[in-house]
Amino acid sequence: MATQKMTLGKFFTDGDGIFHGTVSGLGMLTTPVISQETNDREGKRYLKLIGDPLGAAYEIGAAFPKEKEGKLYYSVTLDSPFLASPIKAALFQDYEKETVFNLVWNREATLPQATPVAGQQQQRRYPSPGSTP
């Protein structure tokens, strides 16, 4: 099945390595986000993603450093009460600017079509025009 890339946000890193940016396009308002470096139970480093850091700050996800073909990127999980389930995305360094990162989500281009079970006909929920209930 084909996928399409959707840019969910743009981030930049400051001199201390903290990510600052915004996340949008998830059925909610554009949310300012900063990162907070932390360690998991095994001592591995990851980034907590904190939404609305200057207001009612809340955790919206986590970013785990990965490497592919010698390039650093972050595997990101975003979650929100507005989402049916968490979203897996990736934070990639911009090709032109070293301190800029793009948050990208690959999603299926089309939804699978429902097919009726063999031997069963789909039932109409509403009567056809001109028929009597």
Secondary structure, DSSP 8 states (H G I E B T S, - for coil): --EEEEEEEEEEE-TTS-EEEEE--SSS--EEEEEEEEE-TTS-EEEEEEESTTSS-EEEEEEEEEEETTEEEEEEEE--TTSSS-EEEEEEE-SS-TTEEEEEEEEESS-------TT-----SS--TT---
